[in-house]
Amino acid sequence: MGKFVPILVMALVISAKLFCAERDPLEEDRTRADALSEKSGAALVEAVLREVNQGNIWAARKMIEWAMWDHMGQVDFKRLSRWKEDSTTEVGDLKPIQIFAALEANWADRQWSLSRVNREKVILSARDRLEKEPLKNATLKSTLSWLYLSFPPKDLKKSNALAQDACVGL
């Protein structure tokens, strides 16, 4: 029995380290978001919204990647709010601040219960945050182009430049 005690202790220590090891919640979010690709139709929409409304920034990125604009009106931003100003974390080629801003602008555009003034206030704030970091993603360039084309203060020249740049990135 005495010979096996060190081996038993070592096995327990290794098991404890594996069990208690710090998990990276962002990596877990990414894994769950990647698994969404296996779904389609209404099941996909439901699963994506569930993940996003639980705060999964990778699932929010998928909403942009898959152009789920109409469904962004159903996003609950309370769970995503921790990402609102995060310009350091990498989520593929996007920053959380950009993902949040794109979703928020699309959300506000679909909130007819808000007054026009309040909708535009949210959209302008989102537009400002979207530009805080360099845009590498063609979809976000296109989104920003739409925001400059559609909401005051409008800037047609900037909108056109962004749209052309987005086309080059496709």
WOUR-V543813 format. One record per residue. N is the residue number from 0. RES is the residue in three letters. PSI is psi in whole degrees, -180 to 180 (none if undefined). NEAR is the number of other C-alpha atoms within 12 Angstrom. Layout:
BEGIN
n=(N:N)
res=(RES:RES)
psi=(PSI:PSI)
near=(NEAR:NEAR)
END
This chain:
BEGIN
n=(0:1:2:3:4:5:6:7:8:9:10:11:12:13:14:15:16:17:18:19:20:21:22:23:24:25:26:27:28:29:30:31:32:33:34:35:36:37:38:39:40:41:42:43:44:45:46:47:48:49:50:51:52:53:54:55:56:57:58:59:60:61:62:63:64:65:66:67:68:69:70:71:72:73:74:75:76:77:78:79:80:81:82:83:84:85:86:87:88:89:90:91:92:93:94:95:96:97:98:99:100:101:102:103:104:105:106:107:108:109:110:111:112:113:114:115:116:117:118:119:120:121:122:123:124:125:126:127:128:129:130:131:132:133:134:135:136:137:138:139:140:141:142:143:144:145:146:147:148:149:150:151:152:153:154:155:156:157:158:159:160:161:162:163:164:165:166:167:168:169)
res=(MET:GLY:LYS:PHE:VAL:PRO:ILE:LEU:VAL:MET:ALA:LEU:VAL:ILE:SER:ALA:LYS:LEU:PHE:CYS:ALA:GLU:ARG:ASP:PRO:LEU:GLU:GLU:ASP:ARG:THR:ARG:ALA:ASP:ALA:LEU:SER:GLU:LYS:SER:GLY:ALA:ALA:LEU:VAL:GLU:ALA:VAL:LEU:ARG:GLU:VAL:ASN:GLN:GLY:ASN:ILE:TRP:ALA:ALA:ARG:LYS:MET:ILE:GLU:TRP:ALA:MET:TRP:ASP:HIS:MET:GLY:GLN:VAL:ASP:PHE:LYS:ARG:LEU:SER:ARG:TRP:LYS:GLU:ASP:SER:THR:THR:GLU:VAL:GLY:ASP:LEU:LYS:PRO:ILE:GLN:ILE:PHE:ALA:ALA:LEU:GLU:ALA:ASN:TRP:ALA:ASP:ARG:GLN:TRP:SER:LEU:SER:ARG:VAL:ASN:ARG:GLU:LYS:VAL:ILE:LEU:SER:ALA:ARG:ASP:ARG:LEU:GLU:LYS:GLU:PRO:LEU:LYS:ASN:ALA:THR:LEU:LYS:SER:THR:LEU:SER:TRP:LEU:TYR:LEU:SER:PHE:PRO:PRO:LYS:ASP:LEU:LYS:LYS:SER:ASN:ALA:LEU:ALA:GLN:ASP:ALA:CYS:VAL:GLY:LEU)
psi=(-36:-32:-30:-12:-49:-38:-42:-43:-45:-42:-40:-40:-46:-44:-42:-41:-42:-41:-40:1:142:128:147:106:-31:-39:-36:-41:-42:-43:-45:-39:-40:-34:-19:-25:-19:-11:167:166:-141:-34:-38:-49:-47:-45:-42:-48:-39:-47:-46:-44:-4:3:13:103:-29:-38:-36:-39:-39:-37:-39:-48:-39:10:51:50:-47:-30:-13:-19:-12:6:136:108:-9:-41:-25:-7:-26:-19:-5:-38:10:109:16:-35:142:127:80:-129:13:160:148:-37:-36:-42:-48:-46:-43:-44:-42:-42:-44:-37:-51:-36:-19:6:83:-13:-18:149:158:-42:-45:-39:-47:-35:-45:-44:-42:-40:-43:-41:-43:-43:-34:-32:-3:-29:151:137:120:-15:127:-37:-40:-34:-42:-40:-46:-37:-46:-41:-40:-28:-32:-22:136:148:123:149:91:-40:-47:-41:-46:-42:-44:-41:-42:-42:-37:-40:-37:-35:-6:none)
near=(7:8:8:10:11:12:13:14:14:13:14:15:15:14:13:13:13:12:11:11:11:12:12:10:14:22:20:19:26:26:19:27:32:25:19:31:21:14:16:14:13:13:14:24:30:22:28:40:36:26:32:39:28:24:33:40:48:40:44:51:43:39:42:36:27:20:21:28:28:21:32:37:25:26:38:24:28:16:20:30:24:19:33:30:24:24:25:17:22:21:29:22:24:36:33:37:37:44:53:49:43:49:49:45:41:37:30:38:33:24:24:15:13:16:14:17:17:17:24:29:21:29:36:29:27:34:38:26:31:39:31:23:26:19:28:22:32:25:35:43:36:31:38:44:32:30:38:31:22:22:28:19:17:19:18:19:14:21:24:22:20:30:27:19:23:23:17:15:16:14)
END
